[in-house]
Amino acid sequence: MTPSGRAAAAIALLAELDAQCFAPDARRRPADAVASDFFRARRFIGGGDRRAVSELGWGVVRQRLRLDWHIARIGMAPTPRLLLLAYLLLLERRPRQEAEALFDDSHFGPAALDAQERRAAAALAGRALVDPAMPEGPRLNLPDWVLPGFGARFGARLAQEAAALEAEAPLDLRANLLKTDPAAAAVALAAEGIEALATPFSPWGLRLPARRPVTGTKAYRDGLIEVQDEGSQLIALIADARPGMRVADYCAGAAGKTLAMAATMGNRGRITACDTSAVRLEGAGKRLRRAGVDNAERHLLAPGDRWAKRRGGTFDRVLVDAPCTGTGTWRRNPDARLRTRIQDLQELTAVQHDILLRAAELVRPGGRLIYATCSLLPQENEEQMARFLAHDARFAPVPFDRLWPELRPGVPAPCEGNWLALSPAAQGTDGFFCAVLERAS
């Protein structure tokens, strides 16, 4: 494709993303799913061109809040054409004439800029992406609705944390203890030309200095490794699922934490992966088989299901990896900061409380309820814990300060206090929260 052809494809991709992800009446599909469908329908776009078009599209998505501000500042609406033009001028710092030349009205290129678009180009050229006149949201590249929660969480560190949410996320792996150990897994990856270093906190974690495709490696196919952020691994660690226990992963999804806990259990005992999605549980089954897990079962949670009632008070550990806003993963999912809204937070906090109440009934006396999110917002974390503990006096926190030395003796703790609270800037992980609550004997 010519450069103008790539620009036209990027504009078409941005139009699809707006229609399906970001518009007020959009279905709000994940952007990667929309992009996958977009390129599947255009198989004539080769690999190199696909990467170039993707980089343009994702570049706009990552900086959309700032680009929208600049375009509104000059009194215009953020059309896909103007968004790409603003990206070329403000992010790639292209000369105005070079950026305008891509709109060449060629057979495969975008239509030529009209008079209003040319005036926009003239107004945007030479501007700094982060303008001193910007309000706090665009300046930090955060939607306005998270600012109160982020401010309460981070205080003076807010700018540092916001910058970390824009950085590229590392690729973390977990060595599958059912088949190997971290040192042997690193050797297996090295044999395939992939360097992996131990993570600072997780005893099973490996981090790649540079992102590499690992799902095609023999180590991955043989189930020696799983892709899992170190923060997610730490949640499985402090769940402290041991051999012989009965464990429920109540919101299992694709079973990443189920896999990790099955490994700490040494395939002894019983772990039940629960979810409301049959599709997610089907994917979980494939991962469990590849990892060599044979002490796990899957259960589909459905309305009218009596499974939970029949098993009430029988589990040693119940992990609630609750549905949440996912604000802690925005460096991996930049489109989520555009798709997620204050209404989602309000709905999710109600859902989280309801799930906690139901999951708590599964915990045996003396057992533990583990609550986790990939959110940085107090409303989904500390405030959710305060609400639950005020409701159910049978449970009390097991302080993280007490848990960590038992689980990782001699290793400095990633944080202090009652809860595990991780962020990209402070610990280099995704943003996670985890609380361990014990039911009175």
Disulfide bonds with the S-S distance in Angstrom:
none
